[in-house]
Every structure is written in C-alpha cells, then in structure tokens.
C-alpha cells in the first residue's frame, strides 16, 4: 500500500502566507491500495510427480486489495524453466483463464492446467505464470522463474529393465558349463592317479 500526503501552501503577491505540510496529518493523506497476487502450484498437493499420462496442475492464487463487486480475469501459462519459454506439448502452449467477481478485497481462487505429461522425455521444471487483469488492463502479475512456490517438477517414468541375454539359449550355456566342469574333474582325477603311480 502507498500513503500519499498532500502538501498545500497559500501565497499572495508572491509571499507565502500559510502552509499545511504535515506528513502525520490523516486529513491530508490518501491511501492507495495496489492489487497484488501470489501463487502456489502443485499436482494433488505434490511439488514433484512422475510425468505419466494426463496430469492437472492446480495453481492457488491469493489476491489482495481488489475492489469487491468488480470483474477480474486471471490469465495463466505454463513455462519451461530450462528454456525460459512457454512449455510446449505437441507444439502447443498450455494456457488457461478464469474470470471472477470478488466479494472481499482479499481472497483466493484457483486455476487448473491439464495436459499429457507423457510427452515429456526428460526431467522438466514447470513454472506457472499468472497475470491479473481488470477491464483488459494488467493490474498485477506473478511471473518469477525462481519462485519455488510457482514450480512443479515432472520426472519421466523409469524404463523397464532391459534383457541382459537371450533366455532361449539358457540350456545351451548350462550344458556347456556342465561339460567344462566335468572335464576339469576328469583332469584332476587323472593327475591324482598319475601322481600316485609315480609315488609307488
């Protein structure tokens, strides 16, 4: 909020006759309330989720200093933190808008963004930008790439464990191993008998 204090001076023929300049005078003061918004984005209350199928990001918008009874519109867009540009899913930006008429100066509303997160192939930090308009004029916005409250982290699902070999050849390898072990045992027996004959 901003307090504006009006100072007055009375002059006659270039001479100052009186002055009223008191910063503490409430009668001289007008308070200007500046509309503000802050946001809190999450998916079912979570800030980090697996990007698997359709997801809905819910952005809770807290507003202050609005005029009750007037119509306001919130416009939102999902941003890709890595690029600094709007997030693209199938080459399309994810946007939404919501109009409302507040009953009180301060309150909350929510805006949702639904999209197919399976299109994300790498870890992606999504930041929700919101703009508040009245009569098509921007009066407040919340667009901070570094604000963790506006950010949701999407992690692609882990791939299935790859096959390390062909199970169809398992019998062959087991048989080969048995032959090798048998050959080793036979060599040990022959060596033992030969050594015994030499000792005799």
N, C-alpha and C positions, 0 to 999 in steps of 0.2 A: 504494500500500500504506500501511497505517496501523499504527504500533507503539503498543501500549497497555502502559504500565508500571504495575504495581500497587504502591501505597504502603501500608505497614502500620505501626500504632502500638499498643503494648501499655500498658494503663492498669490501675492498681489503686487503688481508693478515690479515683478522680478524679485521681490522679497518674500522669503519663506515666513509664513505667519504661524503655521501649525503643522505638526507631523504626527502620524499614527503608524508606528513601526514596532510592533511588539510580537516577536515570534511565539510567545506563550499565550497570546490572546486567542481564545477559541472562537470569538466572534469574527476574527479576520481569517480563519482557517477553513479550508475546504479539503476534505479527504477524497482522494481519487483511488478507487479500488481497481487494481489491474487484474483481469482474469488470468488464471493460471491452471495448468493441468500437469499431473504426473501420472505415470502408468506402471502397471505390474503385469507382465506377461508370463503365461505358463500353460502347460498342457495337463489338464486334470490335476493342477496344483504342483506339477513337476517342472523343474527347470532343465532337465536333461532326459531325453527319451530315445528309444530306438526308432529310427525312421523306417517304419514298416507299415505300408498301406496308408489309408486315409487318416489324417490327424487334424485336430482343431486346436488352434492357439487361441486362448481367451485372454484378452487384454482388458484389465480392470482400470478404468480411467477415473482418477479423483480430480474433481474440479473445484475451484474456489472463485469467489467474487463474481458470479454470474447474476444476471438480472432475472428474478423469478417471473415466469409467465412469457418470457421471450423464447423464440425458437432458435436453437443452436444445432449445428451439424458437426459431427466428428468424422474426419476422413483419415483412414489408416492405410499403410502399405508395409509389407514385409521387406526388410533389407538384408542383403547378404553381407555379413561383416567383413569377409575376406576381400570382396571386390569394392565395397562401398557403394554398390548399385542395388536397385531393386532385385529381389530374389526372382529368378525365372524358373517356372515349372512348365515344361513343354513350350518354352519361349513366351510364356505369358506371366505378367506380373500378378501378384496376389494382393488385391485391394478390397476394402470394404468401407462402407459409410453408414452412419446412424444419426438420425435427427431426433431431438428430444426437446421437451419444454420443462425446465426445472421448476420445482415447487419452492425450493430454497436456494440460497446463494451458493451453498457448499453441498456437495454430494458425490455420488459415484454412479457410473454407468459401465457397461461392458460392450466390447466389440469383438466379434469372433472372425477367425480366418481359417477356412477349411481347404486342404489341398492334399494331393497324393505325395506323401513323403518318400515313397519307394523310388521316386525318380532321383533322389539324392544318392550319389555313389561315393561320397566322402563326408567326413565329419564337417558339419555346417553349423555355424552360429548365426541364428536369425534374430535380427533386431527389429522391433515394432516401432515405426514412426507414426505419430498421431498429430493431426492439425485440427484446431477448433475454429469454426467459422460462425459468424452471425451476419445475416444479410449478404452472404457471399464474400465477406471480408474476413481475412485471417486475424484473429484477436489473441491467439495463443497457440503454441506448439511444443511438442516434446520430441526432439529428434537428436538424441545423443548416442552415437555409436558405442561409446564406452560405458554406458549405463547398464549394469548387470540386471537391473530390475526390468528392463525392456528386452532382455535377451533370453532366448531359448536355444539349447544345444541339441542338434539332431545327430545321432550316430547310426550309420547303416548297420543292418544285422550282420553278424559274423557268418562267413560262408561255411557250408558243410565241410567236414574233414575230408580231404582228398584221399583216394585209394592209394596205398603205397605199393601195391603189387597186384598181380592177376591171381585171384583165388582159384581159378581153373587149373593152374599149374602147381597147386599146393601138393598134390600127390606125387608129382614128379620130383619135387625138391625133397620131400620126406624120404622117398625111396633112395634118392642119390645120397642123402645123408646117412641112411642105414648101411648102404654099401661101403661108404667111406669108413664108418665106424667098424664094420665087420672086417675090412681089410686091415685096419690098424690093430685090431685084436689078434688077427692071424699072424701079423708080423711080430707082435710081441711074443706069441707062443713059440714061433719058430726060433726067434732069438734066444728065448729061455732054454729050449731043448738043445740048441747048438752049444750054448754055453755049458750046459750040464754034461753033454757028451765030452767036451774038451776037458772038463774037470775030472772025469772018470779016466 
